[in-house]
Amino acid sequence: MKKIMSVIFICFFSLTFTVGCTADNPKNPPPLNTYGNTSGNLNNGGVVAQQGDWIYYTHLANYGLYKMKTDGSEKMKLNDDSPYNMDVVGDWIYYFNFPEVAESEPPSSYKIKTDGTERTRMEYGVFFGSVVVGDWIYSAIEEEDGFKLYKIKTDGTEKIKLDGEGSVYSIYVVGDWIYYGSTQIEEGEMANPGDIYKIKTDGTERTKVSEGNHISIVVVDDWIYYVAYSVDETVMYKIKTDGTEKTQIVDDNDIGGLNVVGSWIYLTRKTEPGIFKIKTDGIGRTKLNDDAIFASGIADGWIYYLTYKSDGEAIMYKIKTDGTERTEVK
């Protein structure tokens, strides 16, 4: 459990953001996902995902797995789990049921049909930091000396170890490359966040992309966005997936979480309430709201987030990515 919580600290540094894909023309049935979620989603908890004109989300105040249309209609509760690391591919939702919230069952990974039927516990132990691409799950699976990189068939018929070194986190796949962070286990617990690596999906050509303490790793096309973390400072950088063109974006010791959507980075600060956005070149910083945000996600141009009323009651809202139309999600 200590190792699980250490991974969660690295992946959920400060608060979380997630991103969904946009829906296609409703007159034509939108294609099903090949990638179960985006890097930004999964790096920050995966509490929101989108496939076509459906949004799937963990209700951050009431708990439970829900789905609704992108226009907010046809809301339906699928089960009472508290899913994190959610991927949606075809007829299936894959997720990690977080044990601190769902105390009736041990930590484990599940899949369930998008209509809420056939909830199934996944074999091969605890998956964390996973991404589903086609019929493969690329995931960190807990072993005695940390979380190792595996790929597993979604039907459970094959399990292949890809990297047995270090302990991996923030996994994502682009093309035939897997990108991830890797750190070391010291005295049974994870050390500081580690280096960024890439490896082929067949387990060959393991290559270090960037050295240092990396958190909030988000891969978008041929760029990797991350925060370099130390006790004294946190600085946001981007670097090409081949390890070239390392560029500082923000020098701000108060950086919390980050996500990248198009040409915008959405971020939070550890000591200042609100959500901020800034261009990927580091200009145009804008504050979107003043709420104290404890968890969040983005889908179809909306930011969903959890905050608390003055009496301590949790409440969930959504706002547009330009900061307008604040609406309670019930």
C-alpha positions as CSV (number, residue, x, y, z in Angstrom):
1,M,0.0,0.0,0.0
2,K,2.9,2.4,0.7
3,K,4.2,1.9,-2.8
4,I,0.7,2.5,-4.2
5,M,0.4,5.7,-2.3
6,S,3.9,6.8,-3.4
7,V,3.0,6.3,-7.0
8,I,-0.2,8.2,-6.4
9,F,1.8,11.1,-5.0
10,I,4.0,11.2,-8.1
11,C,1.0,11.0,-10.5
12,F,-1.3,13.3,-8.5
13,F,1.2,16.0,-7.5
14,S,-1.1,18.7,-6.0
15,L,-4.4,18.4,-7.9
16,T,-5.5,16.7,-11.0
17,F,-6.6,17.6,-14.5
18,T,-8.0,15.4,-17.2
19,V,-8.9,15.9,-20.8
20,G,-11.5,14.4,-23.2
21,C,-11.6,14.2,-26.9
22,T,-14.2,16.3,-28.8
23,A,-17.3,14.6,-30.2
24,D,-18.0,14.2,-33.9
25,N,-21.0,15.4,-35.9
26,P,-24.0,13.6,-34.2
27,K,-25.6,13.0,-37.6
28,N,-22.8,10.5,-38.2
29,P,-21.9,7.9,-35.6
30,P,-18.5,8.9,-34.2
31,P,-15.7,6.4,-34.3
32,L,-14.9,4.3,-31.2
33,N,-11.7,5.1,-29.4
34,T,-8.4,3.4,-30.2
35,Y,-6.7,5.2,-27.4
36,G,-8.7,4.8,-24.2
37,N,-7.7,8.3,-22.9
38,T,-5.2,11.0,-23.3
39,S,-1.9,11.4,-21.6
40,G,-3.2,14.4,-19.6
41,N,-6.2,12.4,-18.4
42,L,-4.2,9.5,-17.2
43,N,-1.3,11.5,-15.7
44,N,-3.7,13.3,-13.5
45,G,-6.0,10.5,-12.3
46,G,-8.2,9.7,-15.3
47,V,-11.5,10.7,-13.6
48,V,-13.0,11.9,-16.9
49,A,-12.9,10.2,-20.4
50,Q,-14.8,10.6,-23.6
51,Q,-15.8,8.4,-26.4
52,G,-17.9,9.9,-29.2
53,D,-20.8,11.9,-27.7
54,W,-20.6,10.2,-24.3
55,I,-18.6,11.5,-21.3
56,Y,-17.7,9.0,-18.6
57,Y,-16.7,10.3,-15.2
58,T,-16.2,9.7,-11.5
59,H,-18.6,12.0,-9.6
60,L,-16.1,13.7,-7.3
61,A,-18.6,14.6,-4.6
62,N,-21.2,11.8,-4.6
63,Y,-18.8,9.0,-5.8
64,G,-19.8,6.4,-8.4
65,L,-19.1,5.9,-12.1
66,Y,-21.4,7.9,-14.4
67,K,-22.0,8.6,-18.0
68,M,-23.9,11.4,-19.8
69,K,-24.1,12.9,-23.2
70,T,-21.8,15.8,-24.0
71,D,-24.8,18.1,-23.8
72,G,-25.5,16.9,-20.2
73,S,-28.5,14.8,-21.1
74,E,-29.2,11.1,-20.5
75,K,-27.2,11.0,-17.2
76,M,-26.8,7.4,-15.9
77,K,-25.0,5.9,-12.9
78,L,-23.2,2.8,-13.9
79,N,-22.0,1.6,-10.5
80,D,-20.9,2.6,-7.0
81,D,-17.1,2.4,-7.6
82,S,-14.7,5.3,-7.5
83,P,-12.8,4.9,-10.7
84,Y,-9.4,6.4,-11.4
85,N,-7.1,5.8,-14.4
86,M,-10.2,5.4,-16.6
87,D,-9.9,4.2,-20.3
88,V,-12.8,3.8,-22.6
89,V,-12.3,1.6,-25.7
90,G,-15.2,0.2,-27.7
91,D,-17.8,-1.3,-25.4
92,W,-15.6,-1.4,-22.3
93,I,-14.5,0.9,-19.6
94,Y,-11.2,0.0,-17.8
95,Y,-10.3,1.6,-14.5
96,F,-8.6,1.3,-11.1
97,N,-10.9,1.2,-8.1
98,F,-9.2,3.4,-5.5
99,P,-9.1,1.5,-2.1
100,E,-9.2,4.6,0.2
101,V,-12.6,5.5,-1.3
102,A,-14.0,2.0,-2.0
103,E,-13.1,0.3,1.3
104,S,-15.3,-2.7,0.8
105,E,-12.9,-4.3,-1.6
106,P,-9.1,-4.5,-1.9
107,P,-7.4,-2.3,-4.5
108,S,-7.8,-3.7,-8.0
109,S,-8.5,-3.0,-11.6
110,Y,-11.8,-3.7,-13.3
111,K,-13.5,-3.5,-16.6
112,I,-17.2,-2.9,-17.1
113,K,-19.4,-2.5,-20.2
114,T,-20.4,1.0,-21.1
115,D,-24.0,0.1,-20.3
116,G,-23.0,-0.8,-16.8
117,T,-23.1,-4.5,-17.1
118,E,-20.5,-7.3,-16.8
119,R,-18.3,-5.7,-14.1
120,T,-15.2,-7.9,-14.1
121,R,-12.1,-7.9,-11.9
122,M,-9.0,-7.9,-14.1
123,E,-6.4,-10.6,-13.4
124,Y,-2.6,-10.1,-13.1
125,G,-2.7,-8.0,-9.9
126,V,-3.0,-4.3,-9.4
127,F,-2.7,-2.1,-12.5
128,F,-1.8,1.5,-12.1
129,G,-0.8,4.3,-14.5
130,S,-2.2,2.3,-17.4
131,V,-3.3,3.2,-20.9
132,V,-5.4,1.0,-23.2
133,V,-4.5,1.1,-26.9
134,G,-6.5,-1.2,-29.1
135,D,-6.6,-4.6,-27.4
136,W,-3.5,-4.0,-25.2
137,I,-3.3,-2.5,-21.8
138,Y,0.1,-0.9,-21.1
139,S,0.5,-0.7,-17.3
140,A,2.5,-0.6,-14.2
141,I,2.0,-3.8,-12.2
142,E,3.2,-4.0,-8.6
143,E,6.0,-6.4,-7.7
144,E,8.2,-6.8,-4.7
145,D,10.7,-4.2,-5.9
146,G,8.4,-1.6,-7.4
147,F,6.0,-1.2,-10.3
148,K,7.1,-2.8,-13.5
149,L,6.1,-2.0,-17.1
150,Y,3.9,-4.7,-18.7
151,K,1.5,-5.0,-21.6
152,I,-1.6,-7.2,-21.1
153,K,-4.3,-8.3,-23.6
154,T,-7.6,-6.7,-22.7
155,D,-9.1,-10.2,-22.6
156,G,-6.4,-11.4,-20.2
157,T,-4.8,-14.0,-22.5
158,E,-1.3,-12.5,-22.7
159,K,1.0,-10.8,-20.2
160,I,4.4,-9.5,-21.3
161,K,7.0,-7.7,-19.1
162,L,8.6,-4.8,-21.1
163,D,10.9,-3.2,-18.5
164,G,12.0,-4.8,-15.2
165,E,14.2,-1.9,-14.1
166,G,13.3,0.7,-11.6
167,S,9.6,1.5,-10.7
168,V,7.6,3.1,-13.5
169,Y,4.8,5.8,-13.5
170,S,3.0,8.2,-15.9
171,I,2.8,5.7,-18.8
172,Y,1.7,6.7,-22.2
173,V,1.9,5.4,-25.8
174,V,2.5,7.3,-29.0
175,G,2.8,5.2,-32.1
176,D,5.1,2.3,-31.4
177,W,6.8,4.0,-28.4
178,I,5.9,4.0,-24.7
179,Y,6.9,7.0,-22.6
180,Y,7.1,6.8,-18.8
181,G,8.9,8.0,-15.7
182,S,11.1,5.6,-13.8
183,T,12.5,5.9,-10.2
184,Q,14.0,3.6,-7.6
185,I,12.8,1.8,-4.6
186,E,14.7,2.5,-1.4
187,E,13.9,0.6,1.8
188,G,10.6,-0.6,0.4
189,E,9.4,2.9,-0.7
190,M,9.7,4.9,-3.8
191,A,12.5,7.5,-3.9
192,N,12.1,10.9,-5.5
193,P,10.5,11.1,-9.0
194,G,12.9,9.9,-11.6
195,D,14.0,10.1,-15.2
196,I,11.9,9.9,-18.4
197,Y,12.4,6.9,-20.6
198,K,10.9,5.6,-23.8
199,I,10.8,2.0,-25.0
200,K,9.3,0.3,-28.1
201,T,6.0,-1.5,-27.5
202,D,7.8,-4.8,-28.1
203,G,10.2,-4.1,-25.2
204,T,13.2,-3.1,-27.3
205,E,15.3,0.1,-27.5
206,R,14.9,1.3,-23.9
207,T,16.3,4.9,-24.1
208,K,16.6,7.7,-21.5
209,V,14.9,10.9,-22.8
210,S,15.5,13.3,-19.9
211,E,17.4,13.0,-16.5
212,G,16.1,14.5,-13.3
213,N,13.1,14.5,-10.9
214,H,10.1,14.6,-13.3
215,I,6.5,14.8,-12.3
216,S,3.2,15.7,-14.1
217,I,4.5,14.1,-17.3
218,V,2.2,14.8,-20.3
219,V,2.9,13.5,-23.8
220,V,1.3,15.3,-26.7
221,D,2.3,14.4,-30.2
222,D,6.1,14.8,-30.3
223,W,6.4,16.9,-27.2
224,I,6.7,15.9,-23.5
225,Y,5.6,18.5,-20.9
226,Y,6.7,18.0,-17.3
227,V,7.5,19.7,-14.0
228,A,11.1,19.4,-12.7
229,Y,10.6,19.0,-9.0
230,S,12.9,19.6,-6.0
231,V,12.4,20.7,-2.4
232,D,13.4,24.3,-3.3
233,E,11.8,24.8,-6.7
234,T,9.4,23.5,-9.4
235,V,9.9,24.5,-13.0
236,M,7.8,23.5,-16.0
237,Y,9.6,22.4,-19.2
238,K,8.8,20.8,-22.5
239,I,11.2,18.5,-24.5
240,K,10.9,16.7,-27.8
241,T,10.3,13.0,-27.5
242,D,13.7,12.4,-29.0
243,G,15.3,14.3,-26.1
244,T,16.1,17.5,-28.0
245,E,14.9,21.1,-27.7
246,K,14.4,21.2,-23.9
247,T,12.6,24.5,-23.2
248,Q,11.6,26.2,-20.0
249,I,8.0,27.3,-20.0
250,V,7.3,28.5,-16.5
251,D,9.6,29.2,-13.5
252,D,7.2,29.2,-10.6
253,N,7.9,27.5,-7.3
254,D,4.2,27.2,-6.6
255,I,3.2,25.0,-9.6
256,G,0.8,22.2,-8.8
257,G,-0.8,20.1,-11.5
258,L,-0.7,20.6,-15.3
259,N,-2.4,19.4,-18.4
260,V,-2.1,20.2,-22.1
261,V,-5.1,20.7,-24.4
262,G,-4.3,21.9,-27.9
263,S,-2.1,25.0,-27.6
264,W,-3.0,25.6,-23.9
265,I,-1.5,24.4,-20.7
266,Y,-4.0,24.2,-17.7
267,L,-2.3,24.4,-14.3
268,T,-2.8,25.0,-10.7
269,R,-0.7,26.6,-7.9
270,K,-0.2,24.9,-4.6
271,T,-1.0,28.0,-2.4
272,E,-3.3,30.0,-4.6
273,P,-6.9,28.8,-5.4
274,G,-8.1,28.7,-9.0
275,I,-7.3,27.3,-12.4
276,F,-4.9,29.0,-14.7
277,K,-4.1,28.6,-18.4
278,I,-1.0,29.6,-20.3
279,K,0.1,29.0,-23.9
280,T,2.5,26.2,-24.6
281,D,5.1,28.8,-25.5
282,G,4.8,30.3,-22.0
283,I,2.8,33.4,-22.8
284,G,-0.8,34.6,-22.2
285,R,-1.3,33.4,-18.6
286,T,-4.9,33.8,-17.5
287,K,-6.7,32.9,-14.3
288,L,-10.1,31.1,-15.0
289,N,-11.7,31.0,-11.5
290,D,-11.1,31.5,-7.8
291,D,-12.4,28.2,-6.4
292,A,-10.2,26.0,-4.2
293,I,-9.9,23.0,-6.4
294,F,-9.1,19.5,-5.1
295,A,-9.6,17.3,-8.1
296,S,-10.7,18.0,-11.7
297,G,-10.9,16.9,-15.3
298,I,-11.6,18.3,-18.7
299,A,-13.9,16.9,-21.4
300,D,-15.6,18.4,-24.5
301,G,-14.5,22.0,-23.6
302,W,-15.6,21.8,-20.0
303,I,-13.5,21.6,-16.8
304,Y,-15.2,19.4,-14.1
305,Y,-13.9,19.9,-10.6
306,L,-14.4,19.3,-6.9
307,T,-14.5,22.1,-4.3
308,Y,-16.0,22.5,-0.9
309,K,-18.7,24.9,0.5
310,S,-18.1,27.0,3.6
311,D,-19.8,24.3,5.7
312,G,-17.4,21.6,4.5
313,E,-19.8,19.9,2.1
314,A,-18.2,18.7,-1.2
315,I,-19.7,20.0,-4.4
316,M,-18.9,19.4,-8.0
317,Y,-19.0,22.0,-10.8
318,K,-18.1,22.4,-14.4
319,I,-17.0,25.6,-16.2
320,K,-16.0,26.2,-19.8
321,T,-12.3,26.2,-20.5
322,D,-12.5,30.0,-20.9
323,G,-13.8,30.3,-17.3
324,T,-17.4,31.0,-18.1
325,E,-20.7,29.2,-17.4
326,R,-20.0,27.8,-14.0
327,T,-22.6,25.0,-13.4
328,E,-23.2,22.5,-10.6
329,V,-22.9,18.9,-11.6
330,K,-25.5,16.9,-9.6
